Amino acid sequence: MKAKRKVLNFKKSVKTTGRIGIVMGIIVSLVVANVLFTMITGVHLRSGENVLAHKSGSGSSTETIVANRGYIRDFKGEIIAQDVESYDVIAYVDKSRINATKKLVYVVDADDTARKLAEVISADPETQEKAYQDILNKITEAQAAGQYQTNLGSYSRNLTADQKKRIEELELPGLDFEKSVARAYPTGHFASQLVGYTNYDDDRNLYGVSGLEAYFNKELTGKNGQVSYQTDSENNRLPDTQKYVRLAENGNDVWLTIDYDTQLATEKALADTMESNKAKYAWCIVMDIKTGRIIAQAGYPTFDLNTRENITNSLNVPSEFPFEVGSVMKTFVYAAAMNEGKYVGSDTFKSGTAIIGQNENGLPVRNDSLTGAQVIGTVSDALGKDNGIVTFDQGFIYSLNTGIASLITNYISPTTMIEYMKKFKLFEPLNIYGLNEVDGTLNENHPFDIMSLGFGQASTVNTYQLLRATSAIVGDGTIVEPYIVEKITDSTTGEATYQAETKKGERVISEATAKQMQHLMQQVVEDERGTASQYKMSDVKIIAKTGTGQMYDPEIKGYSPSYYTSGVIAAAPADDPQILIYYGFQSENFRFYSTDFFKDIVRESLQSLNKYTESSNQTTENNVQVTDNYVEYTMPSLVNHSLDYVNRKLDGFKIKKQVIGDGTTVIEQFPLEGEKVSNAQNTFLLTDGANITMPDMNGWSRRDVSVFANMTGLNVTFTNSGNVSGQSIAPGSAIVKGANLEVELK
């Protein structure tokens, strides 16, 4: 069958083509319109997406990763200074600041806001009132000036996470927080002038202002890191773009030679000395004779490194306070005479008063027959007491100035005395790494000043210079250089970038002379008439020389008629000295004062070196050191062991265990494995339990509280010094990390 041929309808085809053309025209028009609209507005017509944000407005953003400042630690690693997260309060004061729900989001009641903030900032009424006034003034001044927002001053800076939470719970309108980093000092009063403190620069970066914080600012300061990435015009990161990260490098850690416990004992002793004697100043240094390592050093008045309120003394007294040491200086004159082979201890001299003139070379001499213009001065013994005819040994034991006048006239010359003073490096700079110092001055301007040098007047030294010189006498005749920084380590790797070493100077005197002087210094303590007899201890034999020095008063341009420096240079144990101590204070009470504070320092110092022993000591086969009232153990490894295991391991240890948390496994211990712990100390065992309750801290040492706070994350502040007499969190209360604990010491 033949197929039919389809005939094209030309009119219908034209009509269809026209319709297609109209549709295409509409589509083209829409595309063009969309392009034009997007070009003008930057917004895609159909999707509503801001395409310019991804194209013409694209850029990059950089965020800073803040590096932590390095730690300052004691010899065993206890933290003295560290960075902690903190918060600064800011206030919005512009009354136009109202949110979408019509809620006021500016400070409505300035007085109420200031009062409630002050109550959170401090529990101390006096500090509260200062904070309240400061905050109120900041708010009202900002309101009057028409500002939009303001910071609220120093009291509202560096708040803890717990304080931030408590402020947020008050729901005060118009407040906000800026996250920051603060420098914290867990120990508070702890070699404050030596350690120093930090402040913020204009970019809110911490920098050292004083002390070690300033001296090692470069080493302690870290290098901030960065995160960089591409962003749109609204600063959002563009997808599928590369992010560049440079990690922060934290600052190095500075490790001191200071022993935590000995330092705390020294702080308490000096605080008690200040109070007991109504002293202007009190200070002390403890040095390991064998190495030169400074075990403790402090000067009072001091201040809390965290609050830095009422700073009346910014000097590190042991190194920056040259003074006239008094009769301590006689030690070097006697040592010079012995070493020159000129000393005869049984020879005698007339005590009481000595008349001083000068020879043809302008040097001072004793000549009791001089009169009138021939006399350049008179030397008297303390309190005008006349002991008659005495031996030179007795002259040292009784500390008679007239004996010095006779020694440098008839046995050694004033020139020889000065030569030895210089050999002992009494007036030379120390150049101790990390230590700011003010050196003493040798005064040779007048013959009588030279004579006065022999008994510690007219010329000055600082205490570090005095200890360095004395190290030769209580040692083997060789000077040992003191040092205060043990090492500096990389905070990431722990690798030491600096490590201290013992440095010894030249031999100044023979070992025989040193032993002879040590024997004489022991008699100063053991003889009932010796000037150091009040320092005699029942449990430790010491050697010592006291010194009572006149104090120059700049107001009257002469010596004070009532204030004196009372001090003692001592070493222990007497038969083989390990520690060297200078302890002194300036007060009107220079005759009848307690020496118990000094004795506490001696005991703690020897204990820190494991050298504290008594005649009844015995060592058991279990490595336990025992005395009549004192038992010392070596701590085993307890971390990652169950409490049952720990209790069995410590069975027989007569120690005070403080178990922290309700867990079953120990995750941290103090003291650490291999360290010593005594029956007088607390032992802390942190478990893996989440629930922690507050113990009764009554009677605890400041160190114990700091250890507990570090383990549990508490922010602790101390009032006064001594042992715990009160705590702000009641025993048995649940505690959380970041909470504030205020502890009163007595």
Residue pairs with C-beta under 8 A, 6 or more apart in sequence:
33 45
34 44
34 45
34 46
37 43
37 45
38 44
38 45
38 51
42 50
42 51
42 52
42 53
42 56
43 49
43 50
43 51
44 50
44 51
50 233
52 233
53 232
53 233
53 234
54 232
54 238
56 233
57 232
57 233
57 234
58 230
58 231
58 232
58 233
58 238
59 230
59 231
59 233
60 228
60 229
60 230
60 231
61 228
61 229
61 230
61 231
61 235
61 237
62 226
62 227
62 228
63 226
63 227
63 228
64 224
64 225
64 226
65 224
65 225
65 226
65 227
65 246
65 247
65 248
66 181
66 224
66 248
67 221
67 222
67 223
67 224
67 225
67 248
67 249
67 250
67 251
68 83
68 181
68 222
68 248
68 250
68 251
68 491
69 83
69 181
69 183
69 198
69 206
69 220
69 221
69 222
69 250
69 251
70 219
70 220
70 221
70 222
70 250
70 251
70 252
70 253
70 254
70 491
71 79
71 80
71 81
71 82
71 253
71 254
71 491
72 79
72 80
72 81
72 82
72 195
72 212
72 213
72 220
72 253
72 254
72 256
73 79
73 80
73 253
73 254
73 255
73 256
74 80
74 255
74 256
74 258
74 259
74 260
74 263
75 255
75 256
75 257
75 258
75 259
75 260
75 293
75 295
75 486
76 259
76 260
76 675
77 255
78 260
78 706
79 186
79 710
80 185
80 186
80 187
80 190
80 191
80 195
80 256
80 258
81 183
81 184
81 185
81 195
81 213
81 305
82 183
82 184
82 186
83 181
83 182
83 183
83 184
83 206
84 160
84 181
84 182
84 183
84 184
84 715
85 161
85 179
85 180
85 181
85 182
86 157
86 158
86 159
86 160
86 179
86 180
86 181
86 182
87 158
87 159
87 160
87 161
87 163
87 164
87 177
87 178
87 179
87 180
88 151
88 156
88 157
88 158
88 159
88 177
88 178
88 180
89 117
89 151
89 152
89 156
89 157
89 159
89 167
89 175
89 176
89 177
90 149
90 150
90 151
90 152
90 175
90 176
90 177
90 178
91 107
91 113
91 138
91 139
91 142
91 149
91 150
91 151
91 152
91 174
91 175
91 176
92 105
92 106
92 107
92 148
92 149
92 174
92 175
92 176
93 106
93 107
93 139
93 142
93 143
93 147
93 148
93 149
93 150
93 174
94 106
94 146
94 147
94 148
94 149
95 106
97 104
97 105
97 106
97 148
97 174
98 104
98 105
99 105
103 173
104 173
104 174
105 173
105 174
106 173
106 174
107 113
107 139
107 143
107 172
107 173
107 174
107 175
108 173
108 174
110 136
110 139
110 140
110 143
111 136
112 172
113 135
113 139
113 172
113 174
113 175
114 132
114 133
114 135
114 136
114 139
115 132
116 170
116 172
117 131
117 132
117 135
117 152
117 156
117 167
117 172
118 128
118 129
118 131
118 132
118 135
118 155
119 128
120 159
120 163
120 166
120 167
120 170
121 127
121 128
121 131
121 155
121 156
121 159
121 163
122 128
122 131
122 155
123 728
123 742
124 719
127 155
127 307
127 309
130 155
131 155
131 156
134 152
134 153
134 154
134 155
135 152
135 153
135 155
135 156
137 153
138 150
138 151
138 152
138 153
139 150
139 152
141 150
142 149
142 150
151 157
157 180
157 182
158 180
158 182
159 167
159 177
160 715
160 738
160 740
161 738
162 715
162 736
162 738
162 739
162 740
163 740
164 177
165 738
167 175
167 177
180 204
181 206
183 197
183 198
183 206
183 213
184 306
184 715
185 195
185 197
185 304
185 305
185 306
186 706
186 709
186 710
186 716
187 260
187 264
187 305
187 702
187 706
188 304
188 305
188 306
188 702
188 717
188 718
189 267
189 271
189 302
189 303
189 304
189 305
189 718
189 721
190 263
190 264
190 267
190 305
191 258
191 263
191 267
191 296
191 297
191 298
192 211
192 302
192 303
192 304
192 305
193 210
193 211
193 299
193 302
193 313
193 314
193 315
193 316
193 317
193 320
194 211
194 212
194 297
194 298
194 316
194 318
194 319
194 435
194 484
195 211
195 212
195 213
195 305
196 208
196 209
196 210
196 211
196 212
196 213
196 214
196 215
197 208
197 209
197 210
197 211
197 213
197 305
197 308
198 206
198 207
198 208
198 209
198 213
199 206
199 207
199 209
200 206
200 207
201 207
206 221
207 217
207 221
208 214
208 215
208 216
208 217
208 220
210 314
211 316
211 436
212 254
212 256
212 434
212 485
213 220
215 434
215 435
215 436
216 254
216 434
216 488
219 251
219 252
219 254
219 488
219 497
220 251
220 252
220 254
221 251
222 248
222 249
222 250
222 251
222 491
223 248
223 249
224 248
225 245
225 246
225 247
225 248
225 249
226 244
226 245
226 246
227 243
227 244
227 245
227 246
228 243
228 244
228 245
229 237
229 238
229 241
229 242
229 243
229 244
230 237
230 238
230 241
230 242
231 237
231 238
232 238
237 243
249 492
250 491
250 492
251 491
252 488
252 489
252 490
252 491
252 497
253 488
253 489
253 490
253 491
254 434
254 485
254 488
255 485
255 486
255 487
255 488
255 489
256 484
256 485
256 486
257 293
257 294
257 295
257 483
257 484
257 485
257 486
257 500
258 294
258 295
258 296
258 297
258 484
259 295
259 296
259 605
259 608
260 703
261 604
261 607
261 608
261 703
262 286
262 295
262 296
262 601
262 604
262 605
262 607
262 608
263 295
263 296
263 297
263 298
264 701
264 702
264 703
265 296
265 600
265 601
265 603
265 604
265 605
266 284
266 286
266 296
266 297
266 298
266 601
266 604
267 298
267 302
267 721
268 600
268 721
268 722
269 284
269 583
269 597
269 598
269 600
269 601
270 282
270 283
270 284
270 298
270 299
270 300
270 302
270 585
270 597
271 300
271 720
271 721
271 722
272 597
272 721
272 722
273 279
273 282
273 300
273 585
273 597
274 282
274 300
274 301
274 585
276 593
276 594
276 597
277 585
277 587
277 589
277 593
278 587
278 588
278 589
279 300
279 585
279 586
279 587
279 589
280 563
280 586
280 587
281 299
281 300
281 301
281 313
281 317
281 321
281 585
281 586
282 299
282 300
282 584
282 585
282 586
283 298
283 299
283 300
283 317
283 318
283 321
283 463
283 582
283 583
283 584
283 585
284 296
284 297
284 298
284 318
284 581
284 582
284 583
284 584
284 601
285 294
285 296
285 297
285 318
285 463
285 464
285 467
285 482
285 581
285 582
286 294
286 295
286 296
286 297
286 579
286 580
286 581
286 601
286 605
287 293
287 294
287 295
287 467
287 471
287 480
287 482
287 579
287 580
287 581
288 294
288 295
288 578
288 579
288 609
289 471
289 474
289 475
289 480
289 571
289 577
289 578
289 579
289 580
290 475
290 480
290 502
290 578
291 480
291 502
292 471
292 480
292 481
292 482
292 483
292 502
292 503
293 482
293 483
293 486
293 500
293 502
294 482
294 483
294 484
295 579
295 605
295 608
295 609
296 601
296 605
297 316
297 318
297 319
297 484
298 318
299 313
299 315
299 316
299 317
299 318
299 321
300 313
300 317
301 312
301 313
302 313
303 309
303 310
303 311
303 312
303 313
304 717
304 718
306 717
307 717
315 321
316 435
316 436
317 463
318 462
318 463
318 464
318 582
319 430
319 432
319 435
319 436
319 437
319 438
319 462
319 463
319 464
320 436
320 437
320 438
320 462
321 438
321 462
321 463
322 438
322 439
322 440
322 441
322 460
322 461
322 462
323 460
323 461
323 462
323 549
323 551
323 565
324 456
324 457
324 458
324 459
324 460
324 549
324 550
324 551
324 552
324 565
325 456
325 460
325 461
325 466
325 547
325 549
325 565
325 567
326 455
326 456
326 457
326 546
326 547
326 548
326 549
326 550
326 564
326 565
326 567
327 399
327 401
327 455
327 456
327 531
327 545
327 546
327 547
327 548
327 549
328 456
328 466
328 545
328 546
328 547
328 567
328 568
328 569
329 453
329 454
329 455
329 456
329 547
330 396
330 399
330 403
330 404
330 454
330 455
330 456
330 545
331 470
331 473
331 517
331 521
331 545
331 569
332 420
332 421
332 424
332 426
332 469
332 473
333 404
333 407
333 408
333 412
333 417
333 420
333 454
334 343
334 392
334 396
334 407
334 517
334 520
335 420
335 473
335 509
335 513
335 514
335 517
336 412
336 416
336 417
336 420
336 509
337 343
337 407
337 411
337 412
338 509
338 513
338 516
338 517
339 420
339 508
339 509
339 510
339 513
340 411
340 412
340 416
342 411
342 412
343 392
343 411
344 392
345 391
345 392
345 393
345 520
346 391
346 392
346 393
347 391
347 392
348 389
348 390
348 391
348 392
349 389
349 390
349 392
349 395
349 402
349 403
349 406
350 368
350 388
350 389
350 402
351 381
351 386
351 387
351 388
351 389
351 390
351 395
351 398
351 400
351 402
351 403
352 380
352 381
352 385
352 386
352 387
352 388
352 402
353 368
353 378
353 379
353 380
353 381
353 386
353 402
354 366
354 368
354 378
354 379
354 380
354 401
354 402
354 405
354 406
355 366
355 367
355 368
355 369
355 370
355 375
355 378
356 364
356 365
356 366
356 367
356 375
356 376
356 377
356 378
356 379
356 405
356 447
356 448
356 451
357 364
357 365
357 367
357 370
357 374
357 375
357 376
358 364
358 365
358 376
358 447
359 365
362 447
363 413
363 414
363 415
363 447
363 450
364 376
364 408
364 409
364 414
364 447
364 448
364 450
364 451
365 409
366 379
366 402
366 405
366 406
366 409
366 410
367 374
367 409
376 446
376 447
376 448
377 448
377 451
379 401
379 402
379 404
379 405
379 451
379 455
380 401
380 402
381 387
381 400
381 401
381 402
382 399
382 400
382 401
382 548
387 394
387 398
387 400
390 398
390 400
390 403
392 403
392 406
392 407
393 520
393 523
394 400
395 402
395 403
395 404
395 406
396 403
396 520
396 524
396 545
397 520
397 523
397 524
397 527
397 529
397 530
397 531
398 529
398 530
398 531
399 524
399 531
399 545
399 546
399 547
401 454
401 455
404 451
404 454
404 455
405 451
405 454
407 454
408 414
408 416
408 417
408 451
408 454
414 450
414 451
417 450
417 453
417 454
418 442
418 444
418 450
418 453
420 508
421 427
421 442
421 453
422 428
422 442
423 506
423 508
424 469
424 472
424 479
424 508
425 465
425 468
425 469
425 479
425 505
426 440
426 442
426 461
426 465
426 466
426 469
427 439
427 440
427 441
427 442
427 459
427 461
427 465
428 439
428 465
429 437
429 439
430 437
430 439
430 464
430 465
430 468
430 481
430 482
432 464
432 481
432 482
432 483
432 484
433 483
433 484
433 485
433 498
433 500
434 484
434 485
435 464
435 484
437 462
437 464
438 462
439 461
439 462
439 465
440 459
440 460
440 461
440 462
440 465
441 459
441 460
442 453
442 459
443 449
443 453
443 458
443 459
443 460
444 450
448 458
449 458
449 459
452 458
452 459
453 459
456 547
456 549
457 549
457 550
461 469
463 582
463 584
464 482
466 569
466 582
467 482
467 569
467 580
467 582
468 479
468 480
468 481
468 482
469 479
470 569
470 571
470 580
471 479
471 480
471 482
471 580
472 478
472 479
472 480
472 505
472 507
472 508
472 509
472 514
473 509
473 514
473 517
473 518
473 521
474 514
474 518
474 521
474 543
474 571
474 577
474 580
475 514
475 577
476 507
476 511
476 514
477 507
477 508
477 509
477 510
477 511
477 513
477 514
478 504
478 505
478 506
478 507
478 508
479 504
479 505
479 506
479 508
480 502
480 503
480 504
480 505
481 502
481 503
481 504
481 505
483 500
483 503
485 498
485 500
486 499
486 500
487 496
487 498
487 499
487 500
488 496
488 497
488 498
489 495
489 496
489 497
490 496
490 497
509 517
518 543
518 571
518 574
518 577
521 543
521 544
521 545
521 571
522 541
522 542
522 543
522 574
523 530
524 530
524 531
524 532
524 533
524 543
524 544
524 545
524 546
525 532
525 533
525 535
525 536
525 541
525 542
525 543
525 544
525 574
526 533
526 536
527 533
531 545
531 546
532 544
532 545
532 546
532 568
532 570
534 595
535 542
535 544
535 546
535 568
535 570
535 595
535 598
535 599
536 542
537 599
537 602
539 603
539 614
540 572
540 573
540 602
540 603
540 606
540 612
540 614
541 572
541 573
541 574
541 575
542 570
542 571
542 572
542 573
542 574
542 602
543 570
543 571
543 572
543 574
543 577
544 568
544 569
544 570
544 571
545 568
545 569
545 570
546 566
546 567
546 568
547 565
547 566
547 567
547 568
547 569
547 584
548 564
548 565
548 566
548 567
548 590
549 564
549 565
549 567
550 559
550 560
550 564
550 565
551 559
551 560
551 563
551 564
551 565
551 586
552 558
552 559
552 560
553 559
553 560
553 563
562 588
563 586
563 587
563 588
564 586
564 587
564 588
564 590
565 584
565 585
565 586
565 590
566 584
566 585
566 586
566 587
566 589
566 590
566 593
567 582
567 583
567 584
567 585
568 581
568 582
568 583
568 584
568 598
569 580
569 581
569 582
570 580
570 581
570 582
570 583
570 598
570 602
571 577
571 578
571 579
571 580
571 581
572 578
572 579
572 581
572 602
572 605
572 606
573 606
573 611
573 613
578 606
578 609
578 611
579 602
579 605
579 606
579 609
579 611
581 598
581 601
581 602
581 605
583 597
583 598
583 601
587 593
603 612
606 612
606 613
607 678
610 625
610 632
610 676
612 630
613 625
613 627
614 627
614 628
614 630
616 627
616 628
617 625
617 626
617 627
618 626
619 625
619 626
620 626
622 652
623 633
623 634
624 631
624 632
624 633
624 634
625 631
625 632
625 633
626 632
630 678
630 679
630 680
631 654
631 678
631 679
632 676
632 677
632 678
632 679
633 653
633 655
633 676
633 677
633 678
634 674
634 675
634 676
634 677
635 669
635 671
635 672
635 673
635 674
635 675
635 676
635 677
635 683
636 649
636 650
636 673
637 673
638 646
638 649
638 650
638 666
638 669
638 673
638 685
639 666
639 667
639 668
639 669
639 673
640 665
640 666
640 667
641 649
641 665
641 666
642 664
642 665
642 666
643 659
643 663
643 664
643 665
643 666
643 685
643 687
646 666
646 685
650 657
650 683
653 677
654 679
655 677
655 678
655 679
655 681
655 682
655 683
656 679
656 681
656 682
656 683
657 682
657 683
657 685
658 682
658 683
658 684
658 685
658 695
658 708
659 685
659 687
660 684
660 685
660 686
660 687
660 692
660 708
660 711
660 712
661 686
661 687
661 688
661 689
661 690
661 691
661 692
662 687
662 689
662 690
662 691
662 692
663 687
663 688
663 689
663 690
664 687
664 688
664 689
665 687
665 688
666 685
666 686
666 687
667 686
667 687
667 688
668 684
668 685
668 686
668 711
669 683
669 684
669 685
669 686
670 683
670 684
670 707
670 711
671 677
671 681
671 683
677 683
681 704
682 700
682 704
682 707
684 704
684 707
684 708
684 711
686 711
686 712
691 734
692 712
692 734
692 735
692 736
693 731
693 732
693 733
693 734
693 735
694 727
694 729
694 730
694 731
694 732
694 733
694 734
694 735
695 708
695 731
696 731
697 704
697 705
697 708
697 724
697 727
697 731
697 743
698 724
698 725
698 727
699 723
699 724
700 723
700 724
701 723
701 724
702 718
702 721
702 722
702 723
702 724
702 743
702 745
705 716
705 718
705 724
705 741
705 743
706 716
708 714
709 715
709 716
709 741
712 735
712 737
713 737
713 738
714 735
714 737
714 738
714 739
714 740
714 741
715 738
715 739
715 740
715 741
716 740
716 741
716 742
716 743
717 740
717 741
717 742
717 743
718 743
718 744
718 745
719 742
719 743
719 744
719 745
720 744
720 745
720 746
721 745
722 745
722 746
723 745
723 746
724 743
724 744
724 745
724 746
725 744
725 745
725 746
726 743
726 744
727 741
727 742
727 743
727 744
728 740
728 741
728 742
728 743
729 735
729 739
729 741
735 741
